[in-house]
Amino acid sequence: MATIVLVHGSMHGAWCWDLVTPLLVDLGHTVRAIDLPGQGADNSPAHEVTADDWAEAVARAVRSAQSPVILVGHSIGGTAVSQGAERVSDQVQGIIYLSAIMIPTGETLLSACPEVLEIAERTARDFPDPAAATTHLLYGHTPPELAAMAIERLRPQPEQVIGSPLLLTDDHYGRIPRAYIECADDRIVTLALQRRMQVALPCSVAVTMPGDHSPFLSAPAQLARHIDQIAREFSA
């Protein structure tokens, strides 16, 4: 079975995979969820954290594994797994993007996906209560008690990561198989954007699941099954 490293998205931490990890372990995989610098339980000051710090955290997790790794990146964590995989491409079996930012070299979240920030700003205007805005964007299909728990654990997003261009090469990142798990009802990384990114960077596997931006909370069993199936294809 596969060795899987789970990488969270903006403001989250390794904790967001707590419902998915045991399901993947039960399916026979070795699984590790990491905290990116400035997020989760990592105490790095967010204003000091760079995209390079995120990439190195992913690469370090891959280097520490006992076998080749399958990376799973959610949301803006997609940029971290892309750049981390670039550094350790010989140790990465494949990358699974989960409703994630998957963009080519030279692009940034701001340049390739400006609608993400536009949606966030518009939602903040429409929902003056921050918790309501966050629930609308990220947890629309998530049980309310899990959404409330998650909101309590969110941390500020390191801003330098958002504006940093990706540095990827065909010889390293470009030779790693990619898969994409689409979230059909995502309100922040919309389905249209997810598919536009796949046109720019085609994937060997693409699956669609219903639900919000956070299926690790709203549909963990279904998400685990998709990751398991793709991991088996990458490992074959």
N, C-alpha and C positions, 0 to 999 in steps of 0.2 A: 504494500500500500504506500501512499504518498506521504512525504513530509510537507506540511502546509504551514505557511506563515501568514497570519491574518493582520492586515494593516488598516486601521480605522481612518475615518475622514475628519473633516474640520470640527474642532472643538470637542471631539470624543476621545476615547482612550481604549485600551485593551479591554476594559470592562464591557464594551458594547457587544463583544462576541461571546459573552458568558453563556448564553443560551445555545449558541451554535457549536462551540468547542466540544462539549461532551457528546453531542450527536455525531460529530465527525470522528471522534475517538472511538465511539461505539461501532462505527463503520470500518474501523481498522487503521485509521490514519494517525500519524504523529502530528500534533498540532501545537503551534505556539502563537499567541497573540501578543503584539508588542505595543508599547507606548511610544509614539513619536515625541521628539524633544518639544517641551513646552505644553504637552497635552497629557491627559490622563494623570497618572501618578508621577510623571517626570516633572521635576521642579525647575527645569531651565526657564529663565525669564522669557516670556513670549516675545518681547520686543527685541531680544538678542538672537532668536532662532532664525536660521536661514534654510533655504532649500537644500543646500549642501549638507546641513546637519540632518535633515530628514532622510536624504539619500543615503548617507553613511549609516544611519540607524538601521535602515532596511538591509544594506549590504552586510553590516555586522551580524544581523540575525541570520542571514544566509550562510555566512562564513562559519558560524558557530554550529550549524546543523551537521549531523553525521552522514547525510546523504543529500543528493540534489533536491532542490526545493521547488514547490509551486507557490507562487506569491498570489495573494488575494488582496486587492486594493479597493477600498470604498471611497466614493466621492473624490475630494481633493487628494486623498491618499493614493489615488491613481498616479499622480505626478511623482509621489515618493517611490512607488514600486517601479515605475518606469526608470527613474534615474538610479535607484538602487540596483536594479537588474543590470543596467549598463555597466556597473562596476564589477559585477560578479557573474557575468553572463554564462560562463562555463559551469556554474553551479545551479542554474535556474532551468527547470524543466519546462516551465510555462508560467504565464501570467493570466489571472482571471480578474477582469475589471467588473466591479459590481456597481452599476449606476455611477460610474466613476469618470473623472476627468482623464481622458486618454487623448493626448495631443502630440503632434510631431515636434521634432527638434526645432528650437528657435521660437516656439510659441509660448505664451503664458496663459494663465486662466483669463486674464483681462483681455488679451488679444484674440484668443480663439473662442472664448465662451462669455462674451460680455453680458449676455442675457441672464446669467446666473446672479450677478450682482444687481442687475436691474430688477429681477424678480424679488430678491431679498429686500431691496430698498422700497419697492412698491408694497410689499407685504407689511413692512414695518409701518408704513403710512396707513394702511387699511386696518391693521390690528394694533392699536396703541399699547395694549398689554403685551409685553415681550414674550411671556409664556404662551399666550394664545397664538402669536405670530410664529413662534418656533414649532408649536404643535401643528399648525396648518402646513408649514413648509416641510417638516421632517417626519412627523409622526401621525399623519392623517388616518392611517389604518391600524395604528398601534393601540393596544389596550391602555386606557387612561392612566392606570396605576404605573405601567411601565414607562409611559411618556413622561409622567411627573418625575419618576426616579431619574430618568435620563437627563431631563432639563436641570435637575439639581446638580448633576455631575459635569455639565458642560464647562469648558474653559475657553478663554479668549483665543481666537485664531492668530497664530504668528503672521503678521502682515507681510513680512519680507518674502514668505513663501509664495504668496499670491502673485507678486509682480516679477518673479524670477523666471527667465526663459529656460526651457528644458534643453539639456545638452545630451543628445543621443546620437549613436552612430549605427550604420547598417551592419558593421562587422560584429557589434556586440548586441545591443538591444534589438536590432533589426532581425536577428536570426532566431529570436526566442518566440515560440508559438504563443498566440494570444487568443483569449476567449472573452466574451462579453455577456454578462447577465443583465438584461434590461429590466427595469422596474416600470411597469406600464403606467402607473398612476403617480409617478414622481412629480412633485410640484416645484422642485428647485433645479434638478438636472432633468429637464423634461425628456420625454421619450423622443421627441423630434431632435433634440440636441444629442441624445445618446446615439441615435442613428446617423446623424451628421458626422459625429466623430468616428463612427465605424466606416463611413465612406472614405474618410481621410486616412485611416489606419485600419484596413480590413483585418478581421479576425477569422481564425479557422473554425471557431464554434461561436454561435450566438443563440441564446435562449431568452425567452421573455417570460416573466412571472408577474402576476398582478400584485398590486400593493404600492406602498409609499416608498420614500427614500431610505427607509430604515428596516429592511426585511429581516435583519438579525434580531429585531424585537417584534415585528408584526407577523412574520412568517418564518420562524427559525427552522422548522422541520423541512419545509419546502426548499428553503435556501440551502440547507445542508445537503439535501438530495442532489440539487443542481451542482454544487461544488464537488460532491463525491463523483458524480457522473463525469464531469469534465476532468477531474484529477485522474480518473481511471483512463480516460482517453489520452491524456498527456503522458501517462506512465506506461502505456502499452508499447 
